[in-house]
């Protein structure tokens, strides 16, 4: 079994996240991709972050159309910040025979040494590192293989690091929160997510987080 893991605040989940997930599913032919909304990210201030309930609900609406997309409460259930290594340890316990693929961006990978037990991460799962504009791929952390859009990589064996420079992730949740007031929300998120944001009047009071 091949399982990909995409964690994040998802405040809100957006089309960039979904494009990334689709690219990973196609490239690595995984059986399932787990979206893992954080209760609270350990590397960020919790001030202004939308409640886990709303973020989880938006993620559920965004991913329901693809049966390979699964929503995990593995971090939210703890009701406290959880580190990536802790999440991967739990995933490894739950799926001991699976090949795990952890997804991150070049922006986060820039500071990988600051992650808790970062060397342990490379023993628990392979990495799929996706390009983020303005953040080049680190070449001094671990050897990696650069993949093109037509690549198909069977997971298995020893964990590896893969770089996907072609995935379009030129959008951020911060841009989307600002778009709530400017009227450009619908170009960034699925219709059901846009409707949910409007219904619950999310992001109206705090556009700085």
Secondary structure, DSSP 4 states (H G I P E B T S, - for coil): -EEEEEEE--TT--HHHHHHHHHHHHHHT-SEEEEEE-SS-TTS--TTPPPHHHHHHHHHHHHTT-TTEEEE-TTGGGTS---HHHHHHHHHHHTTTSEEEEEEEHHHHTTGGGSTTHHHHHHH-EEEEE-BTTBPPPSSSS--EEE-TT------SS--EEEETTS-----HHHHHHHHHHT-GGGTS-HHHHHHHHHTTTTSS----
